Amino acid sequence: MEKIIESYESFYRRFIPYLIAFPLVIMTVVICINVVGRKLSMPFPVTVELVEALLVISVYFGVALVALEGGHVNVTFATDKLSPRTCLFIEGVGNVLAAIAFIFLSLSAWSIAVASAQVFEYRMGVLRFPLWPFKLLFASGITLMAVQLVFNAIKAFFLASGRETYAGISAMPKADDPGIG
């Protein structure tokens, strides 16, 4: 299992930032074209629909990357006085509870996405805009978050059990404090 986690996370760290950045670049270009077009009384069609759909990719594939990097918000005043092993155990329990929630969310998202794909759901506007591919991507992103939370729980529990390292880490990752506030 350790090698599977390491391979998955290594692949995710290499590939997903590009998957997140590409839609952001497209959104920036489309919005710039739309702004210029509106000034010339020729706005870019389907700007809202396209930006909404691309945002799904950036956000829902990004949340799993944040979980992988340990970049979630932590309030540690209650756990600062506990031993590192106890903190890791609590981290593992929190990840298990979050994974259960995201598994239920992903199951629901997949049922909606599959139903949407079966009828090739579109949004009607100036142009027909397909919604079904982005519902599938949303379900994929939520599922990847659930997978990452399961992996985080496994890592935390192994480290809490006294292992020095597991899946290439010696402590649960914590994102750098940006120094704000």
C-alpha positions in Angstrom: 0.0 0.0 0.0 2.9 2.3 0.8 4.2 2.1 -2.8 0.7 2.7 -4.2 0.3 5.9 -2.1 3.8 7.1 -3.1 3.2 6.5 -6.8 -0.2 8.1 -6.8 0.9 11.2 -4.9 4.0 11.6 -7.0 1.9 11.4 -10.2 -0.7 13.8 -8.7 1.9 16.3 -7.7 3.4 16.3 -11.3 0.2 16.2 -13.3 -2.6 18.0 -11.5 -1.0 21.5 -11.2 -1.0 21.7 -15.0 -4.6 20.5 -15.1 -5.5 23.2 -12.6 -3.5 25.9 -14.4 -4.7 25.3 -17.9 -8.4 26.2 -17.3 -7.3 29.3 -15.3 -5.3 30.5 -18.4 -8.3 29.8 -20.7 -10.6 31.6 -18.3 -8.3 34.6 -18.2 -8.1 34.8 -22.0 -11.9 34.4 -22.4 -12.6 37.0 -19.8 -10.2 39.5 -21.4 -11.7 38.8 -24.8 -15.2 39.3 -23.3 -14.2 42.6 -21.7 -12.7 44.0 -24.9 -15.7 42.6 -26.8 -18.2 44.3 -24.5 -16.5 47.6 -25.0 -16.9 47.1 -28.8 -20.5 45.9 -28.3 -19.5 42.4 -29.4 -19.2 40.3 -26.1 -17.8 36.8 -26.3 -20.6 34.3 -26.3 -21.0 31.7 -23.5 -18.4 33.4 -21.3 -20.3 32.7 -18.1 -21.0 29.1 -19.0 -17.4 28.4 -20.0 -15.9 30.1 -16.9 -18.3 28.3 -14.6 -17.4 24.9 -16.2 -13.6 25.5 -16.2 -13.8 26.7 -12.6 -15.1 23.2 -11.7 -11.8 21.7 -13.0 -9.6 24.1 -11.2 -11.4 24.0 -7.8 -12.3 20.3 -7.5 -9.0 18.9 -8.7 -7.2 21.5 -6.6 -8.8 20.5 -3.3 -7.2 17.1 -3.4 -3.8 18.8 -4.1 -4.4 21.0 -1.1 -5.1 18.0 1.1 -2.0 16.2 -0.3 0.2 19.2 0.6 -1.4 19.7 4.0 -2.6 23.2 3.1 -6.0 23.1 4.8 -6.8 25.5 7.7 -5.7 24.2 11.1 -6.6 25.6 14.4 -4.1 23.9 16.7 -4.5 25.6 20.1 -6.3 22.5 21.4 -3.7 20.0 20.1 -0.5 21.9 20.6 -0.1 20.4 24.1 -0.6 16.8 23.0 2.1 14.4 22.0 3.0 14.1 18.3 1.6 10.6 18.2 -1.7 11.7 19.6 -1.9 14.6 17.2 -1.3 12.2 14.3 -4.0 9.8 15.6 -6.4 12.8 15.8 -5.3 13.8 12.2 -6.1 10.2 11.1 -9.5 10.2 12.7 -10.3 13.6 11.1 -9.2 12.3 7.7 -11.4 9.2 8.1 -14.5 11.3 8.9 -13.8 13.7 6.0 -13.2 10.7 3.7 -16.6 9.2 4.7 -18.3 12.5 3.9 -16.5 12.9 0.5 -17.3 9.3 -0.4 -21.0 10.0 0.1 -20.6 13.2 -1.9 -18.8 11.5 -4.7 -21.4 8.7 -5.0 -24.1 11.3 -5.3 -22.0 13.3 -7.8 -21.4 10.2 -9.9 -25.1 9.4 -10.0 -25.9 12.9 -11.2 -23.0 12.9 -13.7 -23.9 9.6 -15.2 -27.6 10.7 -15.6 -26.4 13.9 -17.2 -24.0 12.1 -19.6 -26.8 9.6 -20.6 -28.9 12.5 -21.9 -26.0 14.6 -23.1 -27.2 17.5 -20.9 -26.7 21.0 -22.4 -27.4 24.5 -21.2 -29.4 26.5 -23.7 -28.3 30.1 -24.3 -26.8 31.9 -27.2 -25.1 28.6 -28.0 -25.7 25.1 -26.7 -23.2 24.5 -24.0 -22.5 20.9 -22.9 -22.8 20.4 -19.1 -22.3 16.7 -18.9 -18.5 16.6 -19.3 -18.1 19.0 -16.5 -20.4 17.1 -14.2 -18.2 14.0 -14.9 -15.1 16.1 -14.1 -16.7 17.4 -10.9 -17.5 13.8 -9.8 -13.9 12.9 -10.6 -12.5 15.7 -8.6 -14.6 14.9 -5.6 -13.6 11.2 -5.9 -9.9 12.2 -6.0 -10.4 14.2 -2.8 -11.9 11.1 -1.1 -9.0 9.0 -2.2 -6.5 11.6 -0.9 -8.3 11.7 2.5 -8.1 7.9 2.8 -4.4 8.0 1.9 -3.9 10.8 4.5 -5.6 8.8 7.1 -3.5 5.7 6.4 -0.3 7.8 6.6 -1.4 9.5 9.8 -2.3 6.2 11.5 1.0 4.5 10.4 3.0 7.5 11.7 0.9 7.5 15.0 1.7 3.8 15.5 5.4 4.6 15.9 6.7 4.3 12.3 9.5 6.8 11.6 8.4 7.2 8.0 5.5 6.0 5.8 4.9 6.7 2.1 7.9 8.9 1.9 7.0 11.3 4.8 8.2 11.5 8.4 5.4 13.7 9.5 2.0 14.8 8.1 2.6 17.6 5.6 1.8 21.1 6.7 1.8 24.0 4.2 4.0 26.9 5.0 2.4 29.7 7.0 1.9 32.6 4.7 2.5 35.0 7.6 -0.8 36.8 7.2 -2.3 38.2 10.3 
